[in-house]
Amino acid sequence: MTPEKIRELLAPFLEGDALSDQQVQLVSQHFELLLRWNSRVNLTSITEPEQILARHFGESLFAARKLYQGASGIGSMIDLG
């Protein structure tokens, strides 16, 4: 999937902010790994690439923005869902 398509699909979850080139690259790498391993061990029942980006990446980005809204400093979060 192209970086432009990733940006387009994730834009609704970012409320006007944009991902950096490095962030898009990291999402792309994680996305490709998820697709590759999902075909082997069924990590997720969602198999449509656009839905994977929305449900597994977009929703996590949206939640992270809400949880860290107004927080000072650098934090980390993990999505175990």
Wavefront OBJ file of the C-alpha trace (Angstrom):
o trace
v 0.000 0.000 0.000
v 1.367 3.416 -0.895
v 2.283 6.037 1.706
v -0.349 8.351 0.213
v -3.060 5.713 0.652
v -1.987 5.074 4.245
v -2.187 8.808 4.969
v -5.608 9.016 3.311
v -7.047 6.077 5.257
v -5.687 7.212 8.612
v -6.512 10.928 8.227
v -10.045 10.644 9.725
v -8.543 9.275 12.955
v -5.984 12.082 13.331
v -8.391 15.030 13.558
v -6.486 17.309 11.194
v -2.965 16.301 12.176
v -0.740 14.440 9.753
v 1.676 11.568 10.156
v 5.334 12.248 9.490
v 7.133 10.362 6.747
v 8.839 8.243 9.413
v 5.507 7.414 11.080
v 4.005 6.387 7.743
v 7.028 4.190 7.068
v 6.667 2.502 10.467
v 2.932 1.954 9.963
v 3.661 0.508 6.527
v 6.258 -1.902 7.921
v 3.967 -3.034 10.727
v 1.067 -3.359 8.273
v 3.124 -5.553 5.920
v 4.206 -7.787 8.809
v 0.616 -8.104 9.974
v -0.539 -9.108 6.491
v 2.280 -11.632 6.106
v 1.775 -13.291 9.496
v -2.004 -13.128 9.378
v -1.958 -15.431 6.371
v -0.019 -17.979 8.441
v -1.456 -17.802 11.952
v -4.763 -15.897 11.627
v -3.897 -12.920 13.834
v -7.085 -11.101 12.886
v -10.313 -12.052 11.172
v -10.218 -8.754 9.287
v -8.447 -9.452 6.009
v -9.338 -6.436 3.836
v -6.254 -4.157 3.845
v -8.247 -0.919 4.128
v -10.242 -2.305 7.056
v -7.070 -3.506 8.764
v -5.641 0.007 8.609
v -8.852 1.556 9.915
v -9.628 -0.945 12.664
v -6.166 -1.855 13.898
v -4.162 1.283 13.219
v -6.674 4.132 12.938
v -8.629 3.266 16.058
v -5.411 2.904 18.054
v -4.151 6.277 16.832
v -7.480 7.869 17.751
v -7.390 6.350 21.257
v -3.771 7.406 21.798
v -4.603 10.998 20.829
v -7.473 11.087 23.314
v -5.504 9.478 26.141
v -2.516 11.789 25.748
v -4.454 14.943 24.945
v -2.892 17.735 26.941
v -0.348 15.459 28.611
v 3.119 16.903 28.976
v 6.245 14.945 28.244
v 6.712 11.756 26.287
v 4.780 8.653 27.145
v 4.140 5.267 25.684
v 1.092 3.107 25.293
v 0.381 -0.380 24.049
v -2.851 -1.644 22.524
v -3.515 -5.166 23.733
v -6.967 -5.389 22.164
l 1 2 3 4 5 6 7 8 9 10 11 12 13 14 15 16 17 18 19 20 21 22 23 24 25 26 27 28 29 30 31 32 33 34 35 36 37 38 39 40 41 42 43 44 45 46 47 48 49 50 51 52 53 54 55 56 57 58 59 60 61 62 63 64 65 66 67 68 69 70 71 72 73 74 75 76 77 78 79 80 81
